[in-house]
């Protein structure tokens, strides 16, 4: 008998009429951890903590809105009949690729306003995006969503050696089965991605933008294979050749796992798998083209210049007090004061 009573309550606590969900708390912790990583690396280049705080304050709402819009778009048949649930993100239902689109758009605009290269800032924030996704996936765990196909309890305890508190949460009461902890697979894959970026970004040959591309490539490869295990994938009806191509690319996984069920009436191509493949190809092409065309002459280790002032990041705050003091000195000099008539 499965200890259903040990399932984690998705509601953390209540403050009068306000209900606080674990999902929101976990997402907030992920954003905070990402902020800390970005601030620590940004200091090496003279960027202030306020700069990354502003990016976070703009990026998080943009990411949430875009992520929810992306999800709702692919589930429009349902939300058209239930419009009151469109904004209920505390119940889950946000798409990471949508979040990336929203975050990137807001970051591009903010960097342009501030005079910095988006690619340089995106490189610094690449590990932050991964740590946010690592922690954020545990929100899916608490909500019992984004899981994979059915497995035996023995597989979770004997093969994966998972603790009981994870195994119990992977028991889904509505079908009475245990399921693949796909949230955990993706989290562990992203941990390796952070280590990879930490190693690569200290290499002298790394060019501006390439850490961000590395993040996109690494995450997309992992997402492609993990997505094939899930039973709740966003999908669409595509041509038969495209569905066959996605299945062929995923086929190495069949040596160990069975693909998650995808209702053919809903779609035959998982949207996240297609986007993952296109992202990997696009990033590989962009890295090659930017190097060939000389568009990535800057290296990751080079100083970050403000294109408006021509000064390195942080130099503006250092020169401002000097300029202010000089102006005050000139103001106090009697020779520079005009007589009052």
Buried (B, 14 or more C-beta within 10 A) or exposed (E): EBEEEEBBEBEBEEEEEEEEBBBBBBBBBBBEBBBEBBBBBBEEBBBBBEBBEBBBEBBBEBBBBBBBBBBBEBBEEEBEEEEEBBEEBBEBBBBBBBBBBBBBBBBBEBBEEBBBBBBBBBBBBBBBBBBBBBBBBBBBBBBBBBBBBBBEBEBBBEEBEBEEEBBBBBBBEEEEBBBBBBBBBBBBBBEEBBEBBEEBBEEEEBBBBBBBBBBBBBBBBBBBBBBBBBBBBBBEEBEEEBBEBBBEBBEEBEEEBBBBEBEEEBBBBBBBBBBBBEBBEBBEEBBEEBEEEEBBEBEBBEBBBBEEEEBBBBBBEEEEEEEEEEEEEEEEEEEEEEEEE
